[in-house]
């Protein structure tokens, strides 16, 4: 394990010892050598967080600006028009089967996470399944390249990514990790659960107690971190996630709220023609939404645990995909246990 600043020495030592690496690095490095934004960031980190100026300057000489990242984040995402198109992307037989396999391989950690955080195993598995297909698609960009590119060359969201770059350097120091060795998505999301650096520092846990938090290759730490994230965002043990609504009347569309915020109460929705077989308090605020399914419109009430899932990704379709994948995994897992 490297000392807090040992990664700098290691990188420089490698450059000096391996001639081919010198050529490779020289061809792609130094993109931010003369960047005023990078210089200002380095100044902030040295003055406010105790980093050594020379060491950070040397580190950023190894950072590459990635045009492919700027293209990816600037390109409008392919618009999925309906739930009937979105659901088949994530709720598939293969993803369900691999989820059961992941559950079986990590049964002890999942059971302990459920006991300690109150989050059922299937929801932890489903998050990891949706985010990275159980670790198969964790991203191939160096996190430092991604966050630097977006901080210094994507002004639309520069403040956010600057904060994440700061968090990334802090977590690298705290965890004694080489920041040049860590890979993630083009937006800087990391590991099996795709935590941004700020989420890592706030919610990631050393679930196996080895003194080191590893969400890249240690499923136990990833499992505990997802469970802790949900718990800290309001997950309530034993509560359900969504309730299907039966609707009738001329005012049902007034109950549909475009945001994910739980703004309408069960009583208010009932006045608009929404009812549910689930027993829900009249004063309970829910996320009320419509999905365009294969058989036509579906109306749903997202309960507090549904809102907790949307803290991971602010999308009702994302939360529904996680919920339905979790349900399917749980059904198949229980069948295998019975057999």
DODREN-503687 format. One record per residue (C-alpha): residue number from 1; residue in one letter; x, y, z. Coordinates in nm, 3 decimals, padded with zeros to 5 digits. Layout:
<rs>
[NUM, 'A', [X, Y, Z]]
...
</rs>
This chain:
<rs>
[1, 'X', [00.000, 00.000, 00.000]]
[2, 'X', [00.134, 00.340, -00.094]]
[3, 'X', [00.197, 00.621, 00.150]]
[4, 'X', [-00.032, 00.924, 00.110]]
[5, 'X', [00.203, 01.085, -00.139]]
[6, 'X', [00.383, 00.772, -00.249]]
[7, 'X', [00.191, 00.752, -00.575]]
[8, 'X', [00.369, 01.065, -00.700]]
[9, 'X', [00.707, 00.917, -00.638]]
[10, 'X', [00.606, 00.592, -00.799]]
[11, 'X', [00.479, 00.761, -01.113]]
[12, 'X', [00.791, 00.973, -01.153]]
[13, 'X', [01.015, 00.676, -01.082]]
[14, 'X', [00.843, 00.470, -01.350]]
[15, 'X', [00.881, 00.748, -01.604]]
[16, 'X', [01.250, 00.771, -01.530]]
[17, 'X', [01.315, 00.399, -01.547]]
[18, 'X', [01.114, 00.293, -01.853]]
[19, 'X', [01.203, 00.472, -02.174]]
[20, 'X', [00.893, 00.361, -02.363]]
[21, 'X', [00.674, 00.503, -02.091]]
[22, 'X', [00.850, 00.836, -02.120]]
[23, 'X', [00.763, 00.848, -02.491]]
[24, 'X', [00.405, 00.739, -02.432]]
[25, 'X', [00.350, 00.984, -02.150]]
[26, 'X', [00.511, 01.271, -02.337]]
[27, 'X', [00.276, 01.215, -02.628]]
[28, 'X', [-00.041, 01.234, -02.424]]
[29, 'X', [00.049, 01.414, -02.102]]
[30, 'X', [00.087, 01.777, -02.017]]
[31, 'X', [-00.251, 01.883, -02.156]]
[32, 'X', [-00.303, 02.108, -01.854]]
[33, 'X', [00.053, 02.230, -01.799]]
[34, 'X', [-00.035, 02.586, -01.897]]
[35, 'X', [-00.398, 02.583, -01.798]]
[36, 'X', [-00.502, 02.876, -01.576]]
[37, 'X', [-00.795, 02.670, -01.446]]
[38, 'X', [-00.565, 02.383, -01.347]]
[39, 'X', [-00.323, 02.625, -01.181]]
[40, 'X', [-00.608, 02.780, -00.983]]
[41, 'X', [-00.730, 02.436, -00.878]]
[42, 'X', [-00.382, 02.331, -00.764]]
[43, 'X', [-00.357, 02.653, -00.564]]
[44, 'X', [-00.688, 02.576, -00.393]]
[45, 'X', [-00.579, 02.223, -00.303]]
[46, 'X', [-00.245, 02.338, -00.163]]
[47, 'X', [-00.383, 02.628, 00.037]]
[48, 'X', [-00.700, 02.468, 00.169]]
[49, 'X', [-00.626, 02.096, 00.186]]
[50, 'X', [-00.256, 02.063, 00.257]]
[51, 'X', [-00.137, 01.916, -00.073]]
[52, 'X', [00.215, 01.995, -00.188]]
[53, 'X', [00.219, 02.225, -00.490]]
[54, 'X', [00.507, 02.052, -00.665]]
[55, 'X', [00.352, 01.709, -00.622]]
[56, 'X', [00.017, 01.817, -00.765]]
[57, 'X', [00.190, 01.995, -01.052]]
[58, 'X', [00.377, 01.674, -01.132]]
[59, 'X', [00.054, 01.476, -01.107]]
[60, 'X', [-00.136, 01.698, -01.348]]
[61, 'X', [00.145, 01.667, -01.601]]
[62, 'X', [00.025, 01.308, -01.636]]
[63, 'X', [-00.336, 01.407, -01.697]]
[64, 'X', [-00.483, 01.381, -02.047]]
[65, 'X', [-00.766, 01.588, -02.188]]
[66, 'X', [-01.017, 01.347, -02.343]]
[67, 'X', [-01.214, 01.482, -02.635]]
[68, 'X', [-01.424, 01.166, -02.636]]
[69, 'X', [-01.548, 01.256, -02.288]]
[70, 'X', [-01.652, 01.603, -02.398]]
[71, 'X', [-01.832, 01.454, -02.696]]
[72, 'X', [-02.006, 01.195, -02.480]]
[73, 'X', [-02.131, 01.439, -02.219]]
[74, 'X', [-02.235, 01.699, -02.477]]
[75, 'X', [-02.422, 01.451, -02.692]]
[76, 'X', [-02.789, 01.433, -02.601]]
[77, 'X', [-02.867, 01.092, -02.465]]
[78, 'X', [-03.074, 00.878, -02.697]]
[79, 'X', [-03.422, 00.958, -02.585]]
[80, 'X', [-03.618, 00.659, -02.465]]
[81, 'X', [-03.974, 00.755, -02.535]]
[82, 'X', [-04.160, 00.509, -02.318]]
[83, 'X', [-04.135, 00.266, -02.031]]
[84, 'X', [-04.201, -00.015, -02.278]]
[85, 'X', [-03.868, 00.074, -02.446]]
[86, 'X', [-03.671, 00.146, -02.127]]
[87, 'X', [-03.765, -00.159, -01.920]]
[88, 'X', [-03.626, -00.424, -02.161]]
[89, 'X', [-03.283, -00.263, -02.140]]
[90, 'X', [-03.243, -00.356, -01.774]]
[91, 'X', [-03.500, -00.619, -01.681]]
[92, 'X', [-03.368, -00.906, -01.889]]
[93, 'X', [-03.337, -01.276, -01.829]]
[94, 'X', [-02.958, -01.254, -01.843]]
[95, 'X', [-02.942, -00.970, -01.592]]
[96, 'X', [-03.180, -01.156, -01.362]]
[97, 'X', [-02.978, -01.479, -01.386]]
[98, 'X', [-02.649, -01.300, -01.326]]
[99, 'X', [-02.808, -01.118, -01.034]]
[100, 'X', [-02.899, -01.448, -00.872]]
[101, 'X', [-02.543, -01.569, -00.930]]
[102, 'X', [-02.402, -01.249, -00.773]]
[103, 'X', [-02.637, -01.298, -00.476]]
[104, 'X', [-02.522, -01.657, -00.427]]
[105, 'X', [-02.156, -01.559, -00.452]]
[106, 'X', [-02.195, -01.280, -00.197]]
[107, 'X', [-02.472, -01.420, 00.022]]
[108, 'X', [-02.297, -01.355, 00.353]]
[109, 'X', [-02.221, -00.988, 00.282]]
[110, 'X', [-02.572, -00.928, 00.147]]
[111, 'X', [-02.736, -01.089, 00.449]]
[112, 'X', [-02.526, -00.879, 00.686]]
[113, 'X', [-02.602, -00.560, 00.491]]
[114, 'X', [-02.972, -00.635, 00.516]]
[115, 'X', [-02.944, -00.689, 00.891]]
[116, 'X', [-02.738, -00.377, 00.956]]
[117, 'X', [-02.900, -00.132, 00.713]]
[118, 'X', [-03.246, -00.277, 00.657]]
[119, 'X', [-03.207, -00.285, 00.278]]
[120, 'X', [-03.318, -00.616, 00.121]]
[121, 'X', [-03.047, -00.801, -00.067]]
[122, 'X', [-03.232, -00.791, -00.399]]
[123, 'X', [-03.227, -00.410, -00.412]]
[124, 'X', [-02.854, -00.394, -00.349]]
[125, 'X', [-02.799, -00.656, -00.618]]
[126, 'X', [-03.029, -00.472, -00.860]]
[127, 'X', [-02.845, -00.142, -00.821]]
[128, 'X', [-02.513, -00.307, -00.901]]
[129, 'X', [-02.681, -00.495, -01.185]]
[130, 'X', [-02.825, -00.181, -01.343]]
[131, 'X', [-02.512, 00.028, -01.290]]
[132, 'X', [-02.236, -00.208, -01.406]]
[133, 'X', [-02.390, -00.547, -01.484]]
[134, 'X', [-02.238, -00.679, -01.162]]
[135, 'X', [-01.898, -00.529, -01.230]]
[136, 'X', [-01.862, -00.611, -01.599]]
[137, 'X', [-01.900, -00.251, -01.718]]
[138, 'X', [-01.721, -00.030, -01.467]]
[139, 'X', [-01.578, 00.214, -01.723]]
[140, 'X', [-01.240, 00.242, -01.892]]
[141, 'X', [-01.149, 00.606, -01.842]]
[142, 'X', [-00.896, 00.712, -01.584]]
[143, 'X', [-01.103, 00.896, -01.326]]
[144, 'X', [-00.845, 01.172, -01.301]]
[145, 'X', [-00.858, 01.229, -01.678]]
[146, 'X', [-01.238, 01.232, -01.678]]
[147, 'X', [-01.282, 01.473, -01.390]]
[148, 'X', [-01.003, 01.704, -01.506]]
[149, 'X', [-01.144, 01.720, -01.859]]
[150, 'X', [-01.490, 01.803, -01.731]]
[151, 'X', [-01.361, 02.051, -01.473]]
[152, 'X', [-01.137, 02.249, -01.705]]
[153, 'X', [-01.307, 02.207, -02.044]]
[154, 'X', [-01.678, 02.169, -01.978]]
[155, 'X', [-01.790, 02.505, -01.838]]
[156, 'X', [-02.158, 02.409, -01.832]]
[157, 'X', [-02.101, 02.194, -01.523]]
[158, 'X', [-01.753, 02.296, -01.419]]
[159, 'X', [-01.844, 02.377, -01.054]]
[160, 'X', [-01.988, 02.031, -00.999]]
[161, 'X', [-01.699, 01.844, -01.157]]
[162, 'X', [-01.445, 02.068, -00.982]]
[163, 'X', [-01.599, 01.961, -00.650]]
[164, 'X', [-01.576, 01.598, -00.758]]
[165, 'X', [-01.213, 01.637, -00.866]]
[166, 'X', [-01.138, 01.781, -00.523]]
[167, 'X', [-01.320, 01.490, -00.356]]
[168, 'X', [-01.130, 01.244, -00.573]]
[169, 'X', [-00.789, 01.374, -00.468]]
[170, 'X', [-00.896, 01.373, -00.105]]
[171, 'X', [-01.021, 01.015, -00.119]]
[172, 'X', [-00.703, 00.908, -00.300]]
[173, 'X', [-00.498, 01.052, -00.017]]
[174, 'X', [-00.723, 00.913, 00.256]]
[175, 'X', [-00.735, 00.565, 00.106]]
[176, 'X', [-00.369, 00.575, -00.003]]
[177, 'X', [-00.459, 00.506, -00.364]]
[178, 'X', [-00.274, 00.600, -00.680]]
[179, 'X', [-00.511, 00.848, -00.851]]
[180, 'X', [-00.366, 00.762, -01.190]]
[181, 'X', [-00.459, 00.395, -01.151]]
[182, 'X', [-00.832, 00.427, -01.085]]
[183, 'X', [-01.076, 00.385, -01.372]]
[184, 'X', [-01.441, 00.475, -01.406]]
[185, 'X', [-01.705, 00.614, -01.639]]
[186, 'X', [-01.663, 00.915, -01.866]]
[187, 'X', [-01.829, 01.123, -01.592]]
[188, 'X', [-01.598, 00.994, -01.318]]
[189, 'X', [-01.834, 00.740, -01.157]]
[190, 'X', [-01.642, 00.459, -00.994]]
[191, 'X', [-01.655, 00.093, -00.911]]
[192, 'X', [-01.929, -00.169, -00.903]]
[193, 'X', [-02.191, 00.078, -00.773]]
[194, 'X', [-02.066, 00.375, -00.982]]
[195, 'X', [-02.020, 00.618, -00.694]]
[196, 'X', [-01.904, 00.969, -00.773]]
[197, 'X', [-01.608, 01.071, -00.554]]
[198, 'X', [-01.829, 01.284, -00.329]]
[199, 'X', [-02.060, 00.989, -00.270]]
[200, 'X', [-01.760, 00.768, -00.203]]
[201, 'X', [-01.634, 00.994, 00.074]]
[202, 'X', [-01.983, 01.037, 00.221]]
[203, 'X', [-02.125, 00.685, 00.199]]
[204, 'X', [-01.867, 00.422, 00.101]]
[205, 'X', [-01.779, 00.184, 00.383]]
[206, 'X', [-01.511, -00.070, 00.465]]
[207, 'X', [-01.766, -00.348, 00.497]]
[208, 'X', [-01.521, -00.636, 00.525]]
[209, 'X', [-01.310, -00.458, 00.788]]
[210, 'X', [-00.975, -00.486, 00.612]]
[211, 'X', [-00.892, -00.120, 00.673]]
[212, 'X', [-00.940, -00.017, 00.312]]
[213, 'X', [-01.247, 00.079, 00.108]]
[214, 'X', [-01.243, -00.087, -00.233]]
[215, 'X', [-01.561, -00.052, -00.442]]
[216, 'X', [-01.375, -00.146, -00.762]]
[217, 'X', [-01.292, -00.510, -00.696]]
[218, 'X', [-01.430, -00.593, -00.351]]
[219, 'X', [-01.801, -00.688, -00.372]]
[220, 'X', [-01.838, -00.675, 00.008]]
[221, 'X', [-01.738, -00.309, 00.024]]
[222, 'X', [-01.961, -00.229, -00.274]]
[223, 'X', [-02.256, -00.407, -00.112]]
[224, 'X', [-02.214, -00.232, 00.221]]
[225, 'X', [-02.168, 00.103, 00.049]]
[226, 'X', [-02.489, 00.073, -00.155]]
[227, 'X', [-02.683, -00.031, 00.156]]
[228, 'X', [-02.540, 00.260, 00.354]]
[229, 'X', [-02.626, 00.500, 00.069]]
[230, 'X', [-02.988, 00.386, 00.070]]
[231, 'X', [-03.015, 00.398, 00.448]]
[232, 'X', [-02.870, 00.748, 00.462]]
[233, 'X', [-03.119, 00.860, 00.194]]
[234, 'X', [-03.424, 00.750, 00.386]]
[235, 'X', [-03.472, 00.380, 00.314]]
[236, 'X', [-03.713, 00.231, 00.569]]
[237, 'X', [-03.676, -00.137, 00.648]]
[238, 'X', [-03.988, -00.341, 00.577]]
[239, 'X', [-04.165, -00.078, 00.368]]
[240, 'X', [-04.268, -00.135, 00.008]]
[241, 'X', [-04.144, 00.068, -00.286]]
[242, 'X', [-04.438, 00.144, -00.514]]
[243, 'X', [-04.813, 00.094, -00.529]]
[244, 'X', [-05.001, 00.049, -00.855]]
[245, 'X', [-05.289, 00.295, -00.882]]
[246, 'X', [-05.631, 00.229, -01.025]]
[247, 'X', [-05.764, 00.542, -01.189]]
[248, 'X', [-06.098, 00.663, -01.312]]
[249, 'X', [-06.265, 00.993, -01.385]]
[250, 'X', [-06.184, 01.304, -01.583]]
[251, 'X', [-05.912, 01.445, -01.353]]
[252, 'X', [-05.665, 01.157, -01.335]]
[253, 'X', [-05.397, 01.336, -01.537]]
[254, 'X', [-05.395, 01.616, -01.279]]
[255, 'X', [-05.238, 01.366, -01.043]]
[256, 'X', [-04.936, 01.311, -01.267]]
[257, 'X', [-04.638, 01.513, -01.145]]
[258, 'X', [-04.346, 01.562, -01.384]]
[259, 'X', [-04.083, 01.583, -01.109]]
[260, 'X', [-03.972, 01.297, -00.890]]
[261, 'X', [-04.054, 01.487, -00.572]]
[262, 'X', [-04.332, 01.339, -00.353]]
[263, 'X', [-04.563, 01.639, -00.369]]
[264, 'X', [-04.918, 01.502, -00.365]]
[265, 'X', [-05.077, 01.318, -00.075]]
[266, 'X', [-05.271, 00.995, -00.103]]
[267, 'X', [-05.588, 01.187, -00.010]]
[268, 'X', [-05.528, 01.448, -00.280]]
[269, 'X', [-05.478, 01.177, -00.538]]
[270, 'X', [-05.793, 00.998, -00.430]]
[271, 'X', [-05.987, 01.318, -00.498]]
[272, 'X', [-05.842, 01.311, -00.850]]
[273, 'X', [-05.953, 00.953, -00.910]]
[274, 'X', [-05.646, 00.760, -00.794]]
[275, 'X', [-05.692, 00.463, -00.560]]
[276, 'X', [-05.471, 00.173, -00.454]]
[277, 'X', [-05.526, -00.161, -00.289]]
[278, 'X', [-05.225, -00.091, -00.068]]
[279, 'X', [-05.303, 00.053, 00.273]]
[280, 'X', [-05.156, 00.402, 00.263]]
[281, 'X', [-05.198, 00.692, 00.504]]
[282, 'X', [-05.407, 00.978, 00.366]]
[283, 'X', [-05.137, 01.231, 00.454]]
[284, 'X', [-04.853, 01.031, 00.295]]
[285, 'X', [-04.680, 01.230, 00.021]]
[286, 'X', [-04.596, 01.014, -00.282]]
[287, 'X', [-04.432, 01.047, -00.621]]
[288, 'X', [-04.728, 01.014, -00.857]]
[289, 'X', [-04.644, 00.927, -01.216]]
[290, 'X', [-04.762, 00.761, -01.536]]
[291, 'X', [-04.564, 00.515, -01.744]]
[292, 'X', [-04.645, 00.422, -02.101]]
[293, 'X', [-04.631, 00.044, -02.088]]
[294, 'X', [-04.681, -00.218, -02.355]]
[295, 'X', [-05.047, -00.258, -02.257]]
[296, 'X', [-05.113, 00.113, -02.223]]
[297, 'X', [-05.075, 00.378, -01.952]]
[298, 'X', [-04.974, 00.267, -01.603]]
[299, 'X', [-05.029, 00.489, -01.299]]
[300, 'X', [-04.809, 00.449, -00.992]]
[301, 'X', [-04.752, 00.592, -00.647]]
[302, 'X', [-04.387, 00.596, -00.552]]
[303, 'X', [-04.349, 00.553, -00.175]]
[304, 'X', [-04.062, 00.681, 00.043]]
[305, 'X', [-03.837, 00.385, -00.050]]
[306, 'X', [-03.899, 00.464, -00.417]]
[307, 'X', [-03.781, 00.818, -00.352]]
[308, 'X', [-03.470, 00.675, -00.184]]
[309, 'X', [-03.388, 00.488, -00.505]]
[310, 'X', [-03.424, 00.810, -00.705]]
[311, 'X', [-03.148, 00.961, -00.489]]
[312, 'X', [-02.919, 00.731, -00.688]]
[313, 'X', [-03.052, 00.852, -01.022]]
[314, 'X', [-03.318, 01.119, -01.056]]
[315, 'X', [-03.546, 00.925, -01.287]]
[316, 'X', [-03.873, 00.744, -01.220]]
[317, 'X', [-03.797, 00.495, -01.497]]
[318, 'X', [-03.457, 00.421, -01.344]]
[319, 'X', [-03.614, 00.361, -01.004]]
[320, 'X', [-03.883, 00.141, -01.154]]
[321, 'X', [-03.622, -00.060, -01.344]]
[322, 'X', [-03.427, -00.116, -01.022]]
[323, 'X', [-03.746, -00.213, -00.839]]
[324, 'X', [-03.867, -00.459, -01.102]]
[325, 'X', [-03.523, -00.610, -01.153]]
[326, 'X', [-03.499, -00.655, -00.776]]
[327, 'X', [-03.839, -00.825, -00.765]]
[328, 'X', [-03.749, -01.060, -01.050]]
[329, 'X', [-03.415, -01.150, -00.891]]
[330, 'X', [-03.583, -01.220, -00.557]]
[331, 'X', [-03.842, -01.449, -00.718]]
[332, 'X', [-03.583, -01.652, -00.905]]
[333, 'X', [-03.348, -01.665, -00.609]]
[334, 'X', [-03.625, -01.796, -00.382]]
[335, 'X', [-03.712, -02.065, -00.636]]
[336, 'X', [-03.353, -02.183, -00.645]]
[337, 'X', [-03.339, -02.192, -00.266]]
[338, 'X', [-03.655, -02.407, -00.253]]
[339, 'X', [-03.519, -02.644, -00.514]]
</rs>
